[in-house]
């Protein structure tokens, strides 16, 4: 299976979807995905969003050239169903809310079984858009504001 990020429409909300396969290193002794790995899945999908929408080097360019970062200031996650080694899965990103200097994204991690989806975890991460030199919050640049707004038809 070739994992290709794509956009979908889930209940009227434009979302970014990053498919992946659960790796052996992701599971614990109980043979299920170790709970902190879901935060790793969130971040990988976040990076893939930039790569898919803005280009292969876009995220690296933001960090290294533009000196803009996204440190998390709040996160939470609820777990619904286990994922196991070799499961096909996906991380879905939706915009929850956006301020002038921060963005909150919702993440859904689903086990994929053909056309069926089983929710494994639902989380959110709020990031302050940050000048990495001064390490202070800055206004979200227009290009990033557009990128995040594309993740929701409900947010103005």
C-alpha positions as CSV (number, residue, x, y, z in Angstrom):
1,X,0.0,0.0,0.0
2,X,1.4,3.4,-1.0
3,X,0.6,5.9,1.7
4,X,-0.3,9.2,0.0
5,X,-1.6,12.2,1.9
6,X,-4.9,13.5,0.6
7,X,-7.7,15.8,1.3
8,X,-11.2,14.6,2.2
9,X,-14.4,16.1,3.3
10,X,-15.6,14.7,6.7
11,X,-19.0,16.0,7.8
12,X,-18.6,19.2,5.8
13,X,-15.1,20.0,7.1
14,X,-12.2,20.0,4.7
15,X,-9.5,17.9,6.3
16,X,-6.0,16.7,5.5
17,X,-5.5,13.0,5.8
18,X,-2.1,11.3,6.2
19,X,-2.2,7.4,5.8
20,X,0.4,5.3,7.5
21,X,1.1,1.7,8.7
22,X,1.8,1.0,12.4
23,X,5.4,0.0,12.8
24,X,6.8,-2.6,15.2
25,X,8.7,0.1,17.1
26,X,5.3,1.9,17.8
27,X,3.9,-0.9,20.0
28,X,4.5,-1.8,23.6
29,X,4.7,-5.1,25.5
30,X,0.9,-5.3,25.4
31,X,1.2,-5.4,21.6
32,X,-0.7,-2.1,21.1
33,X,0.5,1.3,20.1
34,X,2.1,2.9,23.1
35,X,0.0,6.0,23.9
36,X,2.7,8.7,23.4
37,X,3.1,7.5,19.8
38,X,-0.2,9.1,19.0
39,X,1.5,12.5,19.6
40,X,4.2,11.4,17.2
41,X,1.5,10.5,14.6
42,X,0.0,14.0,15.1
43,X,3.3,15.7,14.4
44,X,4.2,13.6,11.4
45,X,0.8,14.5,9.8
46,X,1.5,18.2,10.7
47,X,4.8,18.0,8.8
48,X,3.2,16.2,5.9
49,X,0.5,18.9,5.6
50,X,3.3,21.4,4.9
51,X,5.1,19.1,2.5
52,X,1.9,18.2,0.6
53,X,0.4,21.7,0.4
54,X,3.5,24.0,0.3
55,X,6.3,21.8,-1.0
56,X,8.9,19.3,0.1
57,X,11.1,21.8,1.9
58,X,8.4,24.1,3.2
59,X,8.5,23.0,6.9
60,X,12.3,23.0,7.0
61,X,12.3,26.5,5.3
62,X,9.9,27.8,8.0
63,X,12.1,26.6,10.8
64,X,15.6,27.3,9.4
65,X,15.1,30.3,7.0
66,X,12.0,32.1,8.2
67,X,12.7,31.2,11.8
68,X,9.0,30.4,12.5
69,X,8.2,27.5,14.8
70,X,5.1,26.0,16.4
71,X,5.8,25.0,20.0
72,X,2.8,23.3,21.6
73,X,1.2,25.2,24.5
74,X,-1.6,22.8,25.1
75,X,-2.4,19.2,24.1
76,X,-4.9,16.5,25.0
77,X,-5.9,13.1,23.7
78,X,-8.6,10.6,24.3
79,X,-8.1,6.9,23.3
80,X,-11.0,4.8,21.9
81,X,-9.6,1.7,20.3
82,X,-6.2,0.1,20.1
83,X,-3.9,0.1,17.1
84,X,-1.7,-2.9,16.6
85,X,1.5,-3.7,14.6
86,X,0.9,-3.6,10.8
87,X,-2.6,-2.0,11.1
88,X,-3.4,0.4,8.3
89,X,-4.2,3.8,9.8
90,X,-4.6,7.5,9.1
91,X,-4.3,10.7,10.9
92,X,-6.9,13.3,9.9
93,X,-6.2,17.0,10.7
94,X,-9.0,19.6,11.0
95,X,-8.7,23.2,12.1
96,X,-10.3,23.6,15.6
97,X,-9.7,27.3,16.0
98,X,-7.2,30.0,15.1
99,X,-6.3,33.2,16.8
100,X,-3.9,35.9,15.6
101,X,-0.8,34.2,17.1
102,X,-1.9,30.6,17.7
103,X,-3.6,27.7,16.0
104,X,-5.5,24.7,17.5
105,X,-5.7,21.6,15.4
106,X,-7.8,18.5,15.9
107,X,-6.3,15.1,15.1
108,X,-8.2,11.9,14.5
109,X,-6.3,8.7,14.3
110,X,-8.3,5.9,12.6
111,X,-7.7,2.3,11.9
112,X,-8.5,1.8,8.3
113,X,-10.2,-1.4,7.2
114,X,-11.2,-1.1,3.5
115,X,-13.8,1.7,3.4
116,X,-14.4,1.5,7.2
117,X,-12.8,3.8,9.8
118,X,-12.5,2.9,13.5
119,X,-11.5,5.8,15.7
120,X,-8.4,5.0,17.8
121,X,-7.7,8.4,19.2
122,X,-8.9,12.0,19.1
123,X,-6.6,14.7,20.2
124,X,-5.9,18.4,19.8
125,X,-2.7,20.5,19.9
126,X,-2.6,24.2,20.3
127,X,0.6,25.8,19.0
128,X,1.9,29.3,19.4
129,X,3.3,30.6,16.1
130,X,6.7,31.7,17.3
131,X,9.7,33.8,16.2
132,X,12.4,31.3,16.9
133,X,15.1,33.9,17.3
134,X,13.3,36.1,19.9
135,X,11.2,33.1,21.0
136,X,8.0,35.1,21.3
137,X,4.6,34.6,19.7
138,X,4.1,36.4,16.4
139,X,1.1,36.9,14.1
140,X,0.4,34.0,11.8
141,X,1.8,34.9,8.4
142,X,-0.9,35.2,5.6
143,X,0.4,32.0,3.8
144,X,0.1,29.9,7.0
145,X,-3.3,31.5,7.8
146,X,-4.5,30.4,4.4
147,X,-3.1,26.9,4.9
148,X,-4.8,26.4,8.2
149,X,-8.1,27.9,7.0
150,X,-8.1,25.3,4.2
151,X,-8.6,22.7,6.9
152,X,-12.0,24.0,7.8
153,X,-15.0,25.3,6.0
154,X,-16.6,26.3,9.3
155,X,-14.0,28.8,10.6
156,X,-13.9,32.3,9.3
